[in-house]
Amino acid sequence: MPAPSRPTNLHQLRESGWVSKTVKQEIHDNFLRMLASREELFPGIVGYEDTVLPEINIALLAGHDMLFLGEKGQAKSRLMRGLVRFLDEVIPFIDIKDAPFHDDPYRPISRICREFVAEHIEEEVPIGWWRREDRYAERLSPGTKFADIIGEIDPAKLAGGVSMSAEEALHFGLIPRMHRGIFAMNELP
């Protein structure tokens, strides 16, 4: 059976009834659905059923950010990476050239996407679909620079005449680029 067609523009997306959610709400809703259907929540994780996993379950239900601490080999990375399974299979984003990240079609935060939506009718605003597997980024802490994580001013853009105060002067790091996704910092000393 062929996959159902997804909306390709903002008008179709509104007509489909799709509702925008925060990442935490999305994780919460999917976690509850999986819990109710008795799906295995953390496949491949053995030995933490009475200790770590109940704490993670509570954190997911409460919408908390999480910090995994422990000795080497205790499945911290595997648990972090496994959180992706609680995201929706795909989410829509404004699919235009030079968009710095996967902006929410209903609430874009980048200037380029806000202006594009304001200047075009909904049928002209293209929608792409971001897969859950692509919504996770991880960085190993040793050797990581601040600019890798947050971003920095791009000297080439300044030389090209872009004002230092303009959003376009920035090269966004992993955290801004993972807007609407999960970011993990691993191997903190």
Secondary structure, DSSP 8 states (H G I E B T S, - for coil): --------BHHHHHHHT-----HHHHHHHHHHHHHHTT--SSTT--S-TTTHHHHHHHHHHHT--------TTSSHHHHHHHGGGGS-SEEEEE--TT-SS---SSS--SHHHHHHHHHS-GGGSBEEEEEGGGSEEEEESTT--HHHHTEEE-HHHHHTT--TTSGGGEEE-HHHHTTTSEEEEE---
